[in-house]
């Protein structure tokens, strides 16, 4: 967590530079300026002082002196349109010596509406200073009056009733503020002179119905006594006897630190409109630049790692192709390695499977020679026969023969059956020369082992 | 950040994103190629093993029809092996090849007509035809006509025979891809 920096304008010739470190240590340094210094001189002096305090470009809050702002009260109705910023500025313009185009303003708005405090600053007076600071890498992220920052700090400390008047002296100046609903409803800055303050209190008594209750902060004893005397004489005015010892700039500094760390928001924010035209992300430029560089590095690393991995995969693929070539050469050493090794091998494989009958659709073509061999081997040697026509179609046998007796035909048929033939009942016929003509039709029904054994 | 710098930054990131996208595409492409190559290598090794195993088995079919000269020389060699005079071979008649069902094979028949041969000669002749390692010839049908009685009692019976020799031709209906033949 970085330090919180704020620049408080005390008056024309005096500024305060404050810092709250990450561990909560607050320190403050005063900067003197020549009378009538222009914005460039002010910015340069402040920048030098900041550099001397080891400032390194953190966002800063600019606190304005009461004399540098214009304050007015306007009546605001209820509803959404009543709080339109532009219309409020035009209403405020009526009570200020400058036109709406020449100022940047902000308002204390309450839900109930009614009397609303408007605080404005002359754009032409402040814009050059902000620009000069920006050129020196001092980004102003918030602009707010110091008195209101301090009042907010006091309210947050619960040192102040929710409703009532507050008189806060700092040096020869005093801030008189009306606190209502936790915000500021009226604000006047004046010389810290008893007569001036009494006159102002009397004026407010006349315009306020009911009791006027006043809380004192850091008020000099002389002024406190004068106000106590007034309270003793009147019934509608009372003073909290506890004169709080807080320094205006200390509490303003605390509130600034909270605003810069995002713990709260400024009571009146004047870093808007014409004064907000700068780059609001300026305080984050370094972080953004770092993030951009980191993201770019990440993308470059991603691309590089992807390309390296792709290169490895390509090398692996090349190695696989080389091994495919070697495998092809193992099988076809006399052939040139083709471009499509896999498809070529698949083609050769299919061709060889077909040629060698390894495929499932290889037809079986029975051999008549095997059938002849099986039939001749089956014929009984003790039975005499004379062969006639013999026809073999694959494993089917047609056989005409002459035997001595009808029963010899049955013996032949039985022998063929024994050898694995399915033999239809033979047809026999007594021939003229005393022999018996016999006709067989037989189908060899071999087992696979019989077929292999009978194969010539 | 100035407008120009913002454009440069956006341009830089757009370029880097394109480079990353291109790199990723390269990576995916290389990964796919490598994976395919590994798969192909495994297939190739399996195919080579199969091919070498198949080669050791006898061929059951020819790639194309045998010419008449080839067939005649094989028949003559078989006749010589069976000590069968060649003039007993009256006819060699190649017939039209026909496809066997829906298979990738055709059967090529050749009709032989033989006369005045002994049964032993016939069997030896047919066995020699069948046993020739590169012929793939097979006796598909055989018809033996009754033996002619010789005038001499001691003379051997002679037969007439009609033999249909066949061999298979591997002829797939669709051409094999990338077939050098």
Interface residues (C-beta under 8 A of the other chain):
Chain A: X279 X281 X285 X288 X292 X295 X296 X299 X300 X302 X303 X304 X306 X307 X309 X310 X311 X312 X313 X314 X316 X317 X320 X321 X323 X324 X327 X328 X330 X331 X335 X338 X340 X341 X342 X343 X344 X345 X346 X347 X348 X349 X350 X351 X352 X353 X354 X355 X356 X357 X358 X359 X361 X362 X363 X365 X366 X367 X368 X369 X372 X373 X387 X388 X389 X390 X391 X392 X393 X394 X456
Chain B: X1 X9 X12 X13 X16 X17 X19 X20 X22 X23 X24 X26 X27 X29 X30 X31 X33 X34 X36 X37 X38 X40 X41 X43 X44 X45 X47 X48 X50 X51 X52 X54 X55 X57 X58 X59 X60 X61 X62 X63 X100 X101 X102 X103 X104 X105 X107 X123 X126 X127 X130 X131 X138 X139 X140 X141 X142 X143 X144 X145 X146 X147 X163 X164 X166 X168 X170 X172 X176 X177 X178 X179 X180 X181
